[in-house]
Amino acid sequence: METAGSVSKGCFVFKGKKKKANVDDYLPDVGRKTAHLCRDRFVQMWDDIDVQIQVLQSELNSNIFDDLLKFTETCYKGFTIDDNSNKRKDEIPAAALITGVNMPDHSTMFTNLVTMLNDRVTPQVAKLKSKDCPNVKSILSCTLSQLLGHLYEGIEGDDEEMEINCKKLPLTLSVLAAEYKKRYTNTQSSSPKKRKLTEDKMVGMIECPPVVIVMEDFENFEPRVIQDFILIASKYINELPLVLVFGIATSVSTIHRLLPNHVSSLLCMEKFQAPASSEYLSLVINQVLMTAKYPLKLGQSVFQLLLDIFLFHDFSVLNFNNALRFCMLDHYTNQKSSFLCCPIEEASDVVMTMDENTVEEIRQLPSFMRYVESCDVKEQPDLLLKEKFTKKRIIELIKDIHNYHSDFFPILGCLHLLVCKLPGYPLGKQIREVYSRTLQRNIFDSEDYTQAINLLKLYSKDELKTALTQCKDCLKTSNLTDVTQKLDLFLQQIDNLDNIVEEDEDDNETCDTSLPSRASLHQLRQKLQDMSKKQKKMTPYEKYRISMINYLDEIFRQYLKCPMSLPLHEIFYYNSSKIIKHQLNAAPRSSLQMALSNPHCYLQCECCSSDNGQIKPTMPDTCIVYKLHLECGQLINLYDWMQAFITVVSPEDAENSEEKTTKLQTELQARFIQAVSQLQFLGFVKPTKRKTDHVARLTWGGC
């Protein structure tokens, strides 16, 4: 109690017992077993999807990384210590890696690149960021601290002593060259017993590995710092096998913009183009969302929202994956029947273990209610009252959705292959555009689909044959053997069209095209109309083409029904776009204004609630000052503003003494200044030179 009176005497910390958070504390009391099951479903499914996404990323980057690794490995092939041939090197090998504008994904990309360099090329790799290298001293410090640590790694001795020695060394590349020479000279001359290098790191490495310096965000470095560093590094290329890797988001011209001619001439540069983020997004959509392997799907509004955020905001697949993870988490958290969104092998057992309340919740789903209304009148009471009968029907409906997914996506791929090259792209270029249309409604009921079918009837023989062959390959992994056999038959018929000779049944019929010697304009028009009414005879290919397109049209109408028309689609499709907009499309300005105008929404305090927009003295000072500034014009007098604040905050009784009043006025002035400073920091007001005792409003609504 003695320490509570004065802060200047000391500060004392009393540590309490930390209680470990339990997942059960965040789960609802009602249906906790179901909530646990939903959580397990989410964890299991996201783990599988995350592994698939990482595999796709590694496969996509393998080609560009393989070329870059080969470049870094061959730049100094045959480089040895104290070799006179090294003197001929007069340029620093540099790789310009064009990464694209998807900035959030760059960190992961360069982390994978550094890992692959360490595993396959050299252990001497340093990764630099612009925020850590504001000057030449810092860039040398970051480079040497990383490379010297790699040089001492694996050598027998005390790690702490090695770390101290690294800190005591001067920050120059001559030190790095001397340590590099010492390390690899000893490595070549010493016996294997004195070397403590792991065998896996020595496999595939040259005797003197290159020293790779990766600059992740090259465009953000200070031009003068980069120029000086390259000039310094060029003096040591005969002693150190230096290789520079520049991470560039825009184009190679950035290097020439940042580096003058006398500096860029010291670089032997080669360009490497990283795959576009849209390609990676297409892989994620095709392999994760548009497959029957993972039962959870996105509704049309959520799917289109995530696409819009990607295409119009950040081009970041990492953010897209995080948004997808949030959608899964929200679906399994808020949808009570989402535990049925599981593999088809587990569906029957899960449904049979449901209790009566869970079955009733499924009966209340809108799609199931519509399904009951469409059933026979005799079945409706059993579906609504008999639990066992309802469970059996739920199992059938869940299996129907799984079978629907297994047939839907291959047929959708066939439709995309047929229409992706049509003029005008009535259904879009990308398969995700066609998929988005099918999620919204039945695609075959749209005018664009009708236009696409009419354009397909104009395909040439080679174009149609190529498209049908691609459709056949797309259906190889599906169970649609009937459709595949039919496509094979059509392809055989197209190949045999040249051997078919059609009998002309109308040879005897001659078309009378003669006109009288003196025909009037009316007779001529009538004759031309009669000739145009006669149908032109179709070739054998045109007949086969029409029959093929009609058959494909029937297949599309059979398998490409809108999934939102299926019963129990709420279990498998997440379509809460409002929640996604609120969480992902943040609006900080509107949130700030809501918090300052109505603090009750965030504080949940009854004394701060005001129905008529009143200003209460119990509100936070920043909220009071904000509400008062809304009543002012473009320029606000600070003295008048403060007097209004004091009038609102100060107590009504004025029976205090002068000393207490002065002390209260001083305290209120300090509170007012702090509140105004907070508004200035939030961007609502700013100082102005027009009047020294005024501030200017930065928001709308002024006079």
DAZI-V151812 format. One record per residue. RES is the residue in one small letter. PHI is phi in radians with two decimals (999 if undefined). Layout:
res=RES phi=PHI
res=RES phi=PHI
//
This chain:
res=m phi=999
res=e phi=-1.20
res=t phi=-1.33
res=a phi=-1.29
res=g phi=-1.41
res=s phi=-2.37
res=v phi=-1.38
res=s phi=-1.20
res=k phi=-1.27
res=g phi=2.86
res=c phi=-2.18
res=f phi=-2.11
res=v phi=-1.98
res=f phi=-1.96
res=k phi=-1.42
res=g phi=-1.65
res=k phi=-1.35
res=k phi=-1.49
res=k phi=-1.62
res=k phi=-1.24
res=a phi=-1.21
res=n phi=-2.01
res=v phi=-1.11
res=d phi=-1.12
res=d phi=-1.18
res=y phi=-1.70
res=l phi=-1.64
res=p phi=-1.18
res=d phi=-1.19
res=v phi=-1.47
res=g phi=1.23
res=r phi=-1.14
res=k phi=-1.10
res=t phi=-1.13
res=a phi=-1.12
res=h phi=-1.08
res=l phi=-1.14
res=c phi=-1.12
res=r phi=-1.11
res=d phi=-1.12
res=r phi=-1.07
res=f phi=-1.10
res=v phi=-1.08
res=q phi=-1.14
res=m phi=-1.22
res=w phi=-1.19
res=d phi=-1.06
res=d phi=-1.14
res=i phi=-1.18
res=d phi=-1.10
res=v phi=-1.09
res=q phi=-1.12
res=i phi=-1.14
res=q phi=-1.12
res=v phi=-1.12
res=l phi=-1.09
res=q phi=-1.14
res=s phi=-1.16
res=e phi=-1.18
res=l phi=-1.21
res=n phi=-1.49
res=s phi=-1.12
res=n phi=-1.14
res=i phi=-1.20
res=f phi=-1.24
res=d phi=-1.08
res=d phi=-1.14
res=l phi=-1.19
res=l phi=-1.15
res=k phi=-1.14
res=f phi=-1.13
res=t phi=-1.17
res=e phi=-1.37
res=t phi=-1.62
res=c phi=-1.10
res=y phi=-2.10
res=k phi=-1.18
res=g phi=1.55
res=f phi=-1.25
res=t phi=-2.33
res=i phi=-1.26
res=d phi=1.04
res=d phi=-1.91
res=n phi=-1.20
res=s phi=-1.18
res=n phi=-1.18
res=k phi=-1.16
res=r phi=-1.35
res=k phi=-1.33
res=d phi=-2.22
res=e phi=-2.32
res=i phi=-1.57
res=p phi=-1.11
res=a phi=-2.38
res=a phi=-2.00
res=a phi=-1.70
res=l phi=-1.65
res=i phi=-1.44
res=t phi=-1.68
res=g phi=1.65
res=v phi=-1.57
res=n phi=-1.40
res=m phi=-1.05
res=p phi=-1.08
res=d phi=-1.54
res=h phi=-1.18
res=s phi=-1.06
res=t phi=-1.14
res=m phi=-1.10
res=f phi=-1.30
res=t phi=-1.12
res=n phi=-1.15
res=l phi=-1.12
res=v phi=-1.11
res=t phi=-1.10
res=m phi=-1.18
res=l phi=-1.12
res=n phi=-1.15
res=d phi=-1.41
res=r phi=-2.03
res=v phi=-2.09
res=t phi=-2.69
res=p phi=-1.43
res=q phi=-1.63
res=v phi=-2.28
res=a phi=-2.20
res=k phi=-1.96
res=l phi=-2.03
res=k phi=-2.13
res=s phi=-1.13
res=k phi=-1.18
res=d phi=-1.65
res=c phi=-2.27
res=p phi=-1.35
res=n phi=-2.52
res=v phi=-1.18
res=k phi=-1.09
res=s phi=-1.21
res=i phi=-1.20
res=l phi=-1.22
res=s phi=-1.13
res=c phi=-1.12
res=t phi=-1.16
res=l phi=-1.20
res=s phi=-1.09
res=q phi=-1.37
res=l phi=-1.27
res=l phi=-1.15
res=g phi=-1.11
res=h phi=-1.21
res=l phi=-1.16
res=y phi=-1.45
res=e phi=-1.21
res=g phi=1.57
res=i phi=-1.60
res=e phi=-1.17
res=g phi=2.60
res=d phi=-1.43
res=d phi=-1.14
res=e phi=-1.14
res=e phi=-1.16
res=m phi=-1.11
res=e phi=-1.14
res=i phi=-1.13
res=n phi=-1.12
res=c phi=-1.12
res=k phi=-1.26
res=k phi=-1.40
res=l phi=-1.27
res=p phi=-1.21
res=l phi=-1.53
res=t phi=-2.43
res=l phi=-1.26
res=s phi=-1.12
res=v phi=-1.13
res=l phi=-1.10
res=a phi=-1.11
res=a phi=-1.15
res=e phi=-1.20
res=y phi=-1.12
res=k phi=-1.14
res=k phi=-1.13
res=r phi=-1.16
res=y phi=-1.47
res=t phi=-1.23
res=n phi=-1.16
res=t phi=-1.18
res=q phi=-1.33
res=s phi=-1.68
res=s phi=-1.44
res=s phi=-1.39
res=p phi=-1.11
res=k phi=-1.21
res=k phi=-1.55
res=r phi=-1.82
res=k phi=-2.05
res=l phi=-1.82
res=t phi=-1.23
res=e phi=-1.20
res=d phi=-1.18
res=k phi=-1.39
res=m phi=-1.46
res=v phi=-1.21
res=g phi=1.36
res=m phi=-1.78
res=i phi=-1.38
res=e phi=-1.11
res=c phi=-2.04
res=p phi=-1.21
res=p phi=-1.23
res=v phi=-1.83
res=v phi=-1.78
res=i phi=-2.05
res=v phi=-1.79
res=m phi=-1.82
res=e phi=-1.11
res=d phi=-2.04
res=f phi=-1.07
res=e phi=-1.21
res=n phi=-1.57
res=f phi=-1.25
res=e phi=-1.19
res=p phi=-0.99
res=r phi=-1.15
res=v phi=-1.15
res=i phi=-1.12
res=q phi=-1.08
res=d phi=-1.13
res=f phi=-1.14
res=i phi=-1.18
res=l phi=-1.10
res=i phi=-1.20
res=a phi=-1.17
res=s phi=-1.15
res=k phi=-1.39
res=y phi=-2.08
res=i phi=-1.23
res=n phi=-1.46
res=e phi=-1.93
res=l phi=-2.16
res=p phi=-1.38
res=l phi=-1.39
res=v phi=-2.34
res=l phi=-1.83
res=v phi=-2.16
res=f phi=-1.78
res=g phi=-1.58
res=i phi=-2.12
res=a phi=-1.55
res=t phi=-1.86
res=s phi=-2.63
res=v phi=-1.18
res=s phi=-1.07
res=t phi=-1.08
res=i phi=-1.09
res=h phi=-1.23
res=r phi=-1.31
res=l phi=-1.49
res=l phi=-1.96
res=p phi=-1.22
res=n phi=-1.14
res=h phi=-1.24
res=v phi=-1.63
res=s phi=-1.15
res=s phi=-1.20
res=l phi=-1.49
res=l phi=-1.92
res=c phi=-1.80
res=m phi=-1.73
res=e phi=-2.40
res=k phi=-1.69
res=f phi=-2.31
res=q phi=-1.83
res=a phi=-1.29
res=p phi=-1.09
res=a phi=-1.15
res=s phi=-1.14
res=s phi=-1.16
res=e phi=-1.15
res=y phi=-1.13
res=l phi=-1.09
res=s phi=-1.09
res=l phi=-1.12
res=v phi=-1.11
res=i phi=-1.15
res=n phi=-1.21
res=q phi=-1.63
res=v phi=-2.04
res=l phi=-1.48
res=m phi=-1.79
res=t phi=-2.60
res=a phi=-1.41
res=k phi=-1.17
res=y phi=-1.91
res=p phi=-1.22
res=l phi=-1.31
res=k phi=-2.24
res=l phi=-1.76
res=g phi=-1.26
res=q phi=-1.12
res=s phi=-1.16
res=v phi=-1.20
res=f phi=-1.06
res=q phi=-1.20
res=l phi=-1.13
res=l phi=-1.13
res=l phi=-1.14
res=d phi=-1.13
res=i phi=-1.08
res=f phi=-1.20
res=l phi=-1.35
res=f phi=-1.98
res=h phi=-2.17
res=d phi=-2.24
res=f phi=0.97
res=s phi=-1.79
res=v phi=-1.27
res=l phi=-1.07
res=n phi=-1.16
res=f phi=-1.11
res=n phi=-1.16
res=n phi=-1.13
res=a phi=-1.14
res=l phi=-1.11
res=r phi=-1.14
res=f phi=-1.12
res=c phi=-1.07
res=m phi=-1.12
res=l phi=-1.09
res=d phi=-1.17
res=h phi=-1.15
res=y phi=-1.31
res=t phi=-1.55
res=n phi=-1.70
res=q phi=-1.53
res=k phi=-1.13
res=s phi=-1.65
res=s phi=-1.26
res=f phi=-1.14
res=l phi=-1.41
res=c phi=-1.41
res=c phi=-2.52
res=p phi=-1.01
res=i phi=-1.15
res=e phi=-1.19
res=e phi=-1.71
res=a phi=-1.12
res=s phi=-1.09
res=d phi=-1.12
res=v phi=-1.18
res=v phi=-1.15
res=m phi=-1.20
res=t phi=-1.60
res=m phi=-1.26
res=d phi=-1.55
res=e phi=-1.17
res=n phi=-1.15
res=t phi=-1.16
res=v phi=-1.11
res=e phi=-1.18
res=e phi=-1.12
res=i phi=-1.20
res=r phi=-1.11
res=q phi=-1.44
res=l phi=-1.13
res=p phi=-1.01
res=s phi=-1.17
res=f phi=-1.21
res=m phi=-1.12
res=r phi=-1.16
res=y phi=-1.15
res=v phi=-1.10
res=e phi=-1.16
res=s phi=-1.46
res=c phi=-1.34
res=d phi=-1.13
res=v phi=-1.07
res=k phi=-1.23
res=e phi=-1.49
res=q phi=-1.03
res=p phi=-1.09
res=d phi=-1.18
res=l phi=-1.18
res=l phi=-1.67
res=l phi=-2.13
res=k phi=-1.54
res=e phi=-1.23
res=k phi=-1.12
res=f phi=-1.10
res=t phi=-1.15
res=k phi=-1.09
res=k phi=-1.10
res=r phi=-1.21
res=i phi=-1.10
res=i phi=-1.08
res=e phi=-1.10
res=l phi=-1.17
res=i phi=-1.15
res=k phi=-1.13
res=d phi=-1.10
res=i phi=-1.19
res=h phi=-1.10
res=n phi=-1.14
res=y phi=-1.06
res=h phi=-1.14
res=s phi=-1.16
res=d phi=-1.66
res=f phi=-1.17
res=f phi=-1.22
res=p phi=-1.10
res=i phi=-1.17
res=l phi=-1.09
res=g phi=-1.09
res=c phi=-1.12
res=l phi=-1.07
res=h phi=-1.13
res=l phi=-1.11
res=l phi=-1.36
res=v phi=-1.85
res=c phi=-1.24
res=k phi=-1.98
res=l phi=-1.25
res=p phi=-1.13
res=g phi=1.50
res=y phi=0.82
res=p phi=-1.09
res=l phi=-1.91
res=g phi=1.72
res=k phi=-1.44
res=q phi=-1.61
res=i phi=-1.20
res=r phi=-1.16
res=e phi=-1.22
res=v phi=-1.15
res=y phi=-1.12
res=s phi=-1.12
res=r phi=-1.18
res=t phi=-1.21
res=l phi=-1.27
res=q phi=-1.43
res=r phi=-2.84
res=n phi=-1.14
res=i phi=-1.17
res=f phi=-1.31
res=d phi=-1.62
res=s phi=-1.60
res=e phi=-1.22
res=d phi=-1.12
res=y phi=-1.15
res=t phi=-1.07
res=q phi=-1.12
res=a phi=-1.13
res=i phi=-1.12
res=n phi=-1.15
res=l phi=-1.24
res=l phi=-1.12
res=k phi=-1.28
res=l phi=-1.91
res=y phi=-1.13
res=s phi=-1.34
res=k phi=-1.12
res=d phi=-1.19
res=e phi=-1.11
res=l phi=-1.19
res=k phi=-1.14
res=t phi=-1.13
res=a phi=-1.14
res=l phi=-1.18
res=t phi=-1.13
res=q phi=-1.14
res=c phi=-1.11
res=k phi=-1.12
res=d phi=-1.17
res=c phi=-1.19
res=l phi=-1.63
res=k phi=-1.12
res=t phi=-1.50
res=s phi=-1.70
res=n phi=-1.68
res=l phi=-1.53
res=t phi=-1.21
res=d phi=-1.12
res=v phi=-1.17
res=t phi=-1.12
res=q phi=-1.12
res=k phi=-1.15
res=l phi=-1.15
res=d phi=-1.07
res=l phi=-1.11
res=f phi=-1.12
res=l phi=-1.13
res=q phi=-1.13
res=q phi=-1.14
res=i phi=-1.14
res=d phi=-1.19
res=n phi=-1.62
res=l phi=-1.15
res=d phi=-1.19
res=n phi=-1.58
res=i phi=-1.57
res=v phi=-2.00
res=e phi=-1.53
res=e phi=-1.32
res=d phi=-1.55
res=e phi=-1.34
res=d phi=-1.90
res=d phi=-1.19
res=n phi=-1.28
res=e phi=-1.46
res=t phi=-1.94
res=c phi=-1.61
res=d phi=-1.34
res=t phi=-1.86
res=s phi=-1.34
res=l phi=-2.15
res=p phi=-1.07
res=s phi=-1.08
res=r phi=-2.15
res=a phi=-1.84
res=s phi=-1.37
res=l phi=-1.12
res=h phi=-1.16
res=q phi=-1.11
res=l phi=-1.13
res=r phi=-1.13
res=q phi=-1.14
res=k phi=-1.16
res=l phi=-1.18
res=q phi=-1.14
res=d phi=-1.16
res=m phi=-1.20
res=s phi=-1.27
res=k phi=-1.26
res=k phi=-1.24
res=q phi=-1.29
res=k phi=-1.29
res=k phi=-1.29
res=m phi=-1.46
res=t phi=-1.36
res=p phi=-1.03
res=y phi=-1.14
res=e phi=-1.10
res=k phi=-1.15
res=y phi=-1.12
res=r phi=-1.11
res=i phi=-1.12
res=s phi=-1.14
res=m phi=-1.17
res=i phi=-1.15
res=n phi=-1.14
res=y phi=-1.14
res=l phi=-1.11
res=d phi=-1.08
res=e phi=-1.11
res=i phi=-1.14
res=f phi=-1.11
res=r phi=-1.21
res=q phi=-1.41
res=y phi=-1.83
res=l phi=-1.80
res=k phi=-1.28
res=c phi=-1.11
res=p phi=-1.13
res=m phi=-1.25
res=s phi=-1.58
res=l phi=-1.44
res=p phi=-1.21
res=l phi=1.17
res=h phi=-1.23
res=e phi=-1.10
res=i phi=-1.24
res=f phi=-1.86
res=y phi=-2.03
res=y phi=-1.76
res=n phi=-2.42
res=s phi=-1.58
res=s phi=-1.23
res=k phi=-1.13
res=i phi=-1.15
res=i phi=-1.15
res=k phi=-1.09
res=h phi=-1.18
res=q phi=-1.54
res=l phi=-1.73
res=n phi=-1.61
res=a phi=-1.22
res=a phi=-2.10
res=p phi=-1.12
res=r phi=-1.16
res=s phi=-1.15
res=s phi=-1.15
res=l phi=-1.13
res=q phi=-1.15
res=m phi=-1.14
res=a phi=-1.17
res=l phi=-1.36
res=s phi=-1.37
res=n phi=-2.36
res=p phi=-1.13
res=h phi=-1.09
res=c phi=-1.11
res=y phi=-1.78
res=l phi=-1.47
res=q phi=0.93
res=c phi=-1.96
res=e phi=-1.18
res=c phi=-1.24
res=c phi=-1.69
res=s phi=-1.36
res=s phi=-2.51
res=d phi=-1.35
res=n phi=-1.73
res=g phi=1.28
res=q phi=-1.26
res=i phi=-1.79
res=k phi=-1.77
res=p phi=-1.20
res=t phi=-1.42
res=m phi=-1.23
res=p phi=-1.05
res=d phi=-1.03
res=t phi=-1.10
res=c phi=-1.18
res=i phi=-1.13
res=v phi=-1.10
res=y phi=-1.13
res=k phi=-1.12
res=l phi=-1.21
res=h phi=-1.27
res=l phi=-1.21
res=e phi=-1.51
res=c phi=-1.76
res=g phi=-1.57
res=q phi=-1.23
res=l phi=-1.90
res=i phi=-2.09
res=n phi=-1.30
res=l phi=-1.13
res=y phi=-1.18
res=d phi=-1.11
res=w phi=-1.09
res=m phi=-1.18
res=q phi=-1.10
res=a phi=-1.13
res=f phi=-1.13
res=i phi=-1.14
res=t phi=-1.09
res=v phi=-1.32
res=v phi=-1.50
res=s phi=-1.17
res=p phi=-1.17
res=e phi=-1.29
res=d phi=-1.28
res=a phi=-1.99
res=e phi=-1.56
res=n phi=-1.31
res=s phi=-1.29
res=e phi=-1.13
res=e phi=-1.14
res=k phi=-1.17
res=t phi=-1.12
res=t phi=-1.10
res=k phi=-1.12
res=l phi=-1.17
res=q phi=-1.09
res=t phi=-1.11
res=e phi=-1.14
res=l phi=-1.17
res=q phi=-1.09
res=a phi=-1.12
res=r phi=-1.13
res=f phi=-1.16
res=i phi=-1.09
res=q phi=-1.13
res=a phi=-1.15
res=v phi=-1.13
res=s phi=-1.09
res=q phi=-1.17
res=l phi=-1.11
res=q phi=-1.16
res=f phi=-1.15
res=l phi=-1.37
res=g phi=1.62
res=f phi=-1.64
res=v phi=-2.37
res=k phi=-2.66
res=p phi=-1.14
res=t phi=-2.31
res=k phi=-1.55
res=r phi=-1.19
res=k phi=-2.48
res=t phi=-1.20
res=d phi=-1.73
res=h phi=-2.22
res=v phi=-2.22
res=a phi=-1.77
res=r phi=-1.38
res=l phi=-1.92
res=t phi=-1.87
res=w phi=-1.38
res=g phi=1.68
res=g phi=-1.42
res=c phi=-1.42
//
